[in-house]
Amino acid sequence: MNTAIKAPSAPRERPDPAALLEWYDRHARAMPWRVGPKSRANGVRPDPYRVWMSEIMLQQTTVAAVKSFFEAFTARWPTVSDLADAEDADVMAAWAGLGYYARARNLLKCARVIRDEHGGTFPDTYDGLIALPGIGPYTAAAIASIAFDRAETVLDGNVERVMARLYDEHMPLPAAKPVLMEYAKALTPQVRPGCYAQAVMDLGATICTPRNPACGLCPWRRSCAAWEAGTAKDLPRKSPKKRKPTRHGFAYLVRRVDGAWLLEQRPDSGLLGGMLGWPGSEWGDDPQEAPPIKAEWRTLPAEALHTFTHFHLRLTVKTALVPMERAPARGMFVEAERFDPEDLPTVMRKVYNLLSGSEKPTSLA
């Protein structure tokens, strides 16, 4: 098989940002955090807080998954100062299910810096935004352009795909990122840059899709070198992914006779940092059991399986019922009326669901 990298081809015509904006004015996606083109034309400005919140939530998460979380967060904490004043545990519980929990920790850090150092007002420049906790180059560019109409260049996965196809760029990702950024910068207009940023992302999400792109509907079709070359479906190329390792561990579900559950707050750093979950062992190739309380343990017949960004996890689940006077070596009992499995991170909910679908512990240790 020929794996040689093809040199990029220049489009026959330079892609026209005005043509994309005209398409966006007709076909912009409706989002709960977005001010549409008609409203913007009538002077309605985006709320930087809502733009920032959406961009943090959308990191490595789909629009469909984010919408309900975004609406719940902004209803409960309608301003950045409201969020800054929130209890950490409340925010982490509300984030449960979105994954990548470092984002929630950084969300709180950022909100408090904006409250304490910026008077509750977001900086309106790329340099000011990127200095905030949890905001990297893409997010700073997105907020600066969408919220403040700065001519900053956004480059997410959708935009990378659009640029790779426009220029028939065969260099594989991630090595191609700087090249694709240069293509994207050259097209970023001074006029309506906020709408343009959303337009090019919408184009990638709805027309220039990973599989079966709808080239016949694309406003940039005649400027697209990959469409002319017949290579659009093959782009962008990606370097082979490394195989994810599998780690193992133990999770302990302990219920007291009054119905209280034994939970443990994970360390602030690392995976699921700061989240409540079931006490457990270290995760690795050969984990050692680490029961949090003296008990007679029953092992569930199935493992809880979960995949993180860099590894797969298999948890052996052990359960026990303990008397009122039994004190844990670590963790704390949470009364039944205060326990909600929906407040747990996804992997911990999977552990709970294994138990709820099996026989409950019925004998005291």
LUMTITI-941813 format. One line per 10 residues: number of its first residue (from 1); their letters; for each residue x, y, z of C-alpha. Coordinates in nm, 4 decimals, padded with zeros to 6 digits. Example, Ala and Ser with C-alpha at 12.3 -4.5 7.8 and 13.67 -1.06 7.14 Angstrom:
2
1	AS	01.2300,-00.4500,00.7800; 01.3670,-00.1060,00.7140;
***
This chain:
365
1	MNTAIKAPSA	00.0000,00.0000,00.0000; 00.1322,00.3428,-00.0902; 00.1573,00.5510,00.2271; 00.3438,00.8468,00.0798; 00.2160,01.1866,00.1898; 00.0620,01.3827,-00.0932; 00.1643,01.7458,-00.1313; -00.1256,01.9884,-00.0725; -00.3015,02.1360,-00.3733; -00.4140,02.4967,-00.3884;
11	PRERPDPAAL	-00.7877,02.5411,-00.4514; -00.8825,02.6744,-00.7962; -01.0450,02.9732,-00.6280; -00.9636,03.1172,-00.2882; -01.2471,03.0256,-00.0495; -01.4585,03.3353,00.0075; -01.5486,03.4013,00.3758; -01.8435,03.6123,00.2545; -01.9926,03.3094,00.0779; -01.9650,03.1059,00.3974;
21	LEWYDRHARA	-02.1260,03.3850,00.6018; -02.4126,03.4035,00.3532; -02.4638,03.0281,00.3945; -02.4460,03.0621,00.7742; -02.7082,03.3361,00.7766; -02.9516,03.0845,00.6265; -02.8413,02.7619,00.7946; -02.6924,02.8488,01.1375; -02.7594,02.5824,01.3974; -02.9742,02.6893,01.6917;
31	MPWRVGPKSR	-02.7835,02.6412,02.0185; -02.8908,02.7391,02.3714; -02.5641,02.9321,02.4139; -02.5614,03.0957,02.0712; -02.6850,03.4344,01.9539; -02.7942,03.3690,01.5959; -02.6949,03.5846,01.2984; -03.0275,03.7681,01.2804; -03.0158,03.8631,01.6479; -02.6521,03.9709,01.6188;
41	ANGVRPDPYR	-02.7425,04.1882,01.3198; -03.0039,04.3526,01.5434; -02.7451,04.4391,01.8066; -02.7836,04.1448,02.0494; -02.4410,04.0555,02.1861; -02.3401,03.7097,02.3087; -02.2920,03.6616,02.6827; -01.9222,03.5730,02.7319; -02.0171,03.3595,03.0324; -02.2462,03.1392,02.8236;
51	VWMSEIMLQQ	-01.9921,03.1196,02.5411; -01.7179,03.0193,02.7864; -01.9395,02.7649,02.9621; -02.0370,02.6020,02.6332; -01.6806,02.5846,02.5051; -01.5551,02.4183,02.8252; -01.8411,02.1673,02.8213; -01.7934,02.0915,02.4511; -01.4313,01.9879,02.4935; -01.4271,01.6196,02.3897;
61	TTVAAVKSFF	-01.8072,01.6051,02.4339; -02.0859,01.6170,02.1749; -02.3360,01.8991,02.1348; -02.6215,01.6568,02.2037; -02.4684,01.5500,02.5355; -02.3882,01.9055,02.6433; -02.7223,02.0813,02.5872; -02.9056,01.9564,02.8969; -02.6020,02.0109,03.1216; -02.5548,02.3633,02.9869;
71	EAFTARWPTV	-02.9182,02.4538,03.0467; -02.9073,02.3103,03.4009; -02.5833,02.4913,03.4888; -02.6879,02.8306,03.3557; -03.0307,02.8048,03.5192; -02.8729,02.7233,03.8552; -02.5781,02.9637,03.8211; -02.6852,03.2343,03.5690; -02.3693,03.4482,03.6007; -02.0004,03.3817,03.6444;
81	SDLADAEDAD	-02.0152,03.5343,03.9916; -02.2982,03.2978,04.0872; -02.0811,03.0064,03.9782; -01.7794,03.1449,04.1630; -01.9849,03.1561,04.4845; -02.1054,02.7960,04.4474; -01.9911,02.5097,04.6683; -01.7329,02.2873,04.5022; -01.9295,01.9718,04.5851; -02.2463,02.1120,04.4233;
91	VMAAWAGLGY	-02.0657,02.1973,04.0990; -01.8855,01.8630,04.0851; -02.2139,01.6789,04.1431; -02.3882,01.8809,03.8700; -02.0997,01.7997,03.6332; -02.1276,01.4233,03.6959; -02.1902,01.2443,03.3677; -02.0044,01.4924,03.1454; -01.6671,01.3291,03.2122; -01.3174,01.4829,03.2025;
101	YARARNLLKC	-01.3693,01.6209,03.5524; -01.0608,01.8433,03.5462; -01.2795,02.0735,03.3365; -01.5184,02.1213,03.6292; -01.2331,02.1986,03.8681; -01.0896,02.4498,03.6227; -01.4371,02.5942,03.5683; -01.4538,02.6900,03.9347; -01.0958,02.8190,03.9422; -01.1597,03.0354,03.6365;
111	ARVIRDEHGG	-01.4906,03.1704,03.7670; -01.3250,03.2735,04.0946; -01.0357,03.4464,03.9189; -01.2847,03.6406,03.7055; -01.4824,03.7358,04.0177; -01.1819,03.8249,04.2318; -00.9395,03.9732,03.9788; -01.1621,04.1008,03.6984; -01.4660,04.2278,03.8849; -01.6897,03.9549,03.7432;
121	TFPDTYDGLI	-01.6200,04.0617,03.3824; -01.4482,03.8428,03.1239; -01.1356,03.9807,02.9543; -01.2210,04.0669,02.5931; -00.8891,03.9781,02.4277; -00.7137,03.6542,02.3422; -00.4188,03.7405,02.5682; -00.6456,03.8208,02.8602; -00.8508,03.5059,02.8158; -00.5637,03.2621,02.7733;
131	ALPGIGPYTA	-00.4192,03.3774,03.1054; -00.7242,03.2359,03.2872; -00.7227,02.8844,03.4425; -00.8450,02.6085,03.2138; -00.8472,02.8223,02.8977; -00.6132,02.7106,02.6210; -00.5440,02.8504,02.2729; -00.8582,02.7136,02.1063; -01.0939,02.8208,02.3864; -00.9369,03.1680,02.4118;
141	AAIASIAFDR	-00.9741,03.2166,02.0365; -01.3329,03.0901,02.0397; -01.4429,03.3201,02.3219; -01.2572,03.6209,02.1804; -01.4116,03.5756,01.8368; -01.7643,03.4596,01.9257; -01.8240,03.6794,02.2311; -01.6178,03.9868,02.1387; -01.5873,03.9765,01.7571; -01.2093,03.9639,01.7665;
151	AETVLDGNVE	-01.0505,03.8335,01.4471; -00.9037,03.5256,01.6160; -00.8747,03.1905,01.4434; -01.0569,02.8868,01.5815; -00.9271,02.5402,01.4983; -01.1302,02.2513,01.6359; -01.1764,01.9099,01.4778; -01.4453,02.0346,01.2437; -01.2300,02.3223,01.1186; -00.9285,02.0949,01.0758;
161	RVMARLYDEH	-01.1358,01.8706,00.8522; -01.2630,02.1630,00.6442; -00.9120,02.3033,00.5963; -00.7579,01.9657,00.5104; -01.0158,01.9203,00.2362; -01.0083,02.2760,00.1032; -00.6360,02.2456,00.0441; -00.6217,01.8686,-00.0183; -00.3731,01.8425,00.2678; -00.2538,01.4842,00.3157;
171	MPLPAAKPVL	-00.0109,01.5365,00.6014; -00.1596,01.3272,00.8867; -00.2856,01.4695,01.2123; -00.1641,01.5642,01.4646; 00.1509,01.6701,01.2779; -00.0631,01.8693,01.0331; -00.2152,02.0985,01.2993; 00.0267,02.3926,01.2449; -00.0249,02.3724,00.8681; -00.4030,02.3627,00.9030;
181	MEYAKALTPQ	-00.3876,02.6576,01.1432; -00.2060,02.8641,00.8813; -00.4741,02.7806,00.6239; -00.7445,02.8784,00.8735; -00.5718,03.2045,00.9700; -00.5487,03.3105,00.6074; -00.9279,03.2829,00.5751; -01.0317,03.4463,00.9059; -01.1999,03.7765,00.8103; -01.1988,04.1119,00.9886;
191	VRPGCYAQAV	-01.5705,04.1465,00.9169; -01.8052,03.9439,01.1406; -01.5291,03.7157,01.2742; -01.7577,03.5812,01.5491; -02.0177,03.4644,01.2998; -01.7439,03.3321,01.0715; -01.5947,03.1209,01.3542; -01.9311,02.9591,01.4162; -01.9985,02.9268,01.0431; -01.6839,02.7287,00.9683;
201	MDLGATICTP	-01.7506,02.4999,01.2676; -02.1116,02.4505,01.1515; -01.9889,02.3716,00.8013; -01.7719,02.0918,00.9357; -02.0454,01.9610,01.1663; -02.3290,01.9538,00.9135; -02.1882,01.9517,00.5573; -01.8163,01.8667,00.5583; -01.8759,01.5682,00.7848; -01.6224,01.2900,00.8564;
211	RNPACGLCPW	-01.8142,01.0355,00.6491; -02.0152,01.1040,00.3356; -01.9652,01.4813,00.3175; -02.2524,01.6602,00.1422; -02.0264,01.8335,-00.1078; -02.3180,01.9248,-00.3337; -02.4537,02.1550,-00.0588; -02.1222,02.3148,00.0350; -02.0827,02.6889,-00.0291; -01.7081,02.6338,-00.0773;
221	RRSCAAWEAG	-01.7336,02.3336,-00.3090; -01.5821,02.5059,-00.6134; -01.2935,02.6294,-00.4013; -01.2204,02.2846,-00.2576; -00.9081,02.1124,-00.3913; -01.0039,01.7763,-00.2380; -01.3487,01.7876,-00.4027; -01.1796,01.8466,-00.7380; -00.9260,01.5700,-00.6713; -01.1895,01.3263,-00.5419;
231	TAKDLPRKSP	-01.0079,01.2800,-00.2118; -01.2480,01.4526,00.0309; -01.3654,01.1277,00.1930; -01.0046,01.0334,00.2724; -00.9215,01.3528,00.4601; -00.7985,01.4484,00.7060; -00.5473,01.1701,00.7370; -00.4576,01.0612,01.0886; -00.1571,00.8855,01.2323; -00.2377,00.5379,01.3728;
241	KKRKPTRHGF	-00.3606,00.5471,01.7316; -00.1666,00.3672,02.0005; -00.3466,00.0737,02.1556; -00.5017,00.1646,02.4905; -00.3777,-00.0403,02.7864; -00.6208,-00.2027,03.0291; -00.5996,-00.1335,03.4025; -00.7713,-00.3219,03.6818; -00.8989,-00.2301,04.0250; -01.1462,-00.2988,04.3042;
251	AYLVRRVDGA	-01.4537,-00.0968,04.4006; -01.6305,-00.1444,04.7346; -02.0032,-00.0807,04.7736; -02.0865,-00.0697,05.1427; -02.4350,-00.0099,05.2772; -02.5191,00.0388,05.6424; -02.8329,-00.1208,05.7887; -03.0067,00.2208,05.7954; -02.9572,00.2523,05.4185; -02.6579,00.4888,05.4235;
261	WLLEQRPDSG	-02.3866,00.4379,05.1595; -02.0118,00.4589,05.2177; -01.8570,00.7127,04.9790; -01.5092,00.8554,04.9456; -01.3912,01.1856,04.7966; -01.1100,01.1326,04.5514; -00.7949,01.3498,04.5697; -00.8191,01.6864,04.3941; -00.5507,01.5899,04.1433; -00.5775,01.3070,03.8934;
271	LLGGMLGWPG	-00.8733,01.1342,03.7318; -01.2134,01.2164,03.8830; -01.0345,01.4655,04.1083; -01.2535,01.5962,04.3870; -01.5467,01.3720,04.2969; -01.7376,01.1507,04.5382; -01.7309,00.7841,04.4516; -01.7008,00.4343,04.5894; -01.3910,00.3546,04.7938; -01.1524,00.1482,04.5903;
281	SEWGDDPQEA	-00.8016,00.0278,04.5250; -00.5316,00.1744,04.3060; -00.5784,00.1069,03.9347; -00.3039,-00.0854,03.7581; -00.1848,-00.4151,03.6167; -00.1973,-00.6062,03.9460; -00.3933,-00.4032,04.2032; -00.4039,-00.5029,04.5668; -00.7334,-00.5202,04.7521; -00.7951,-00.2184,04.9780;
291	PPIKAEWRTL	-01.1237,-00.2658,05.1659; -01.2340,00.0559,05.3423; -01.4084,-00.1183,05.6328; -01.4104,-00.4542,05.8090; -01.6836,-00.6620,05.6458; -01.7784,-00.9935,05.4907; -01.7462,-00.9199,05.1205; -01.9439,-01.0613,04.8309; -01.7990,-01.0287,04.4799; -02.0437,-00.9454,04.2031;
301	PAEALHTFTH	-02.0314,-01.1839,03.9061; -01.9658,-00.9070,03.6497; -01.7012,-00.6342,03.6266; -01.7678,-00.2649,03.5776; -01.6095,-00.1606,03.2476; -01.5180,00.1959,03.1521; -01.2911,00.3640,02.8993; -01.0967,00.6801,02.9769; -00.9003,00.8825,02.7230; -00.5800,00.6839,02.7648;
311	FHLRLTVKTA	-00.6841,00.3465,02.9051; -00.9597,00.0923,02.9610; -01.0622,00.0113,03.3187; -01.2043,-00.3119,03.4602; -01.3307,-00.2957,03.8190; -01.4055,-00.5960,04.0363; -01.7031,-00.4935,04.2518; -01.7327,-00.6125,04.6112; -02.0364,-00.5435,04.8309; -02.1195,-00.5670,05.1998;
321	LVPMERAPAR	-02.3866,-00.4732,05.4516; -02.2527,-00.3472,05.7870; -02.4049,-00.2633,06.1271; -02.4586,00.0904,06.2546; -02.1643,00.0839,06.4957; -01.9067,-00.0211,06.2317; -01.6698,00.2688,06.1513; -01.4870,00.2879,05.8173; -01.1112,00.3229,05.7867; -01.1715,00.5837,05.5177;
331	GMFVEAERFD	-01.4664,00.7555,05.3544; -01.7951,00.8650,05.5075; -02.1490,00.7338,05.5195; -02.4081,00.9354,05.3258; -02.7689,00.8994,05.4356; -03.0006,00.7283,05.1893; -03.2164,01.0393,05.1399; -02.9073,01.2429,05.0451; -02.7655,00.9835,04.8073; -02.8366,01.0220,04.4364;
341	PEDLPTVMRK	-02.6472,00.7940,04.1955; -02.6867,01.0628,03.9256; -02.4399,01.2757,04.1241; -02.1682,01.0148,04.0713; -01.9212,01.0205,03.7807; -02.0051,00.7789,03.5010; -01.7659,00.5010,03.6029; -01.9048,00.5072,03.9585; -02.2619,00.4942,03.8282; -02.1666,00.1855,03.6296;
351	VYNLLSGSEK	-02.0497,00.0234,03.9522; -02.3787,00.1136,04.1227; -02.5825,-00.0129,03.8282; -02.4128,-00.3517,03.8548; -02.5341,-00.3761,04.2128; -02.8812,-00.2408,04.1451; -02.9229,-00.5038,03.8757; -02.8157,-00.7845,04.1045; -02.9075,-00.9164,04.4467; -02.8575,-00.6530,04.7200;
361	PTSLA	-02.6325,-00.7436,05.0165; -02.8595,-00.9093,05.2708; -02.6403,-01.0348,05.5551; -02.4416,-00.8453,05.8121; -02.0673,-00.8933,05.8352;
***
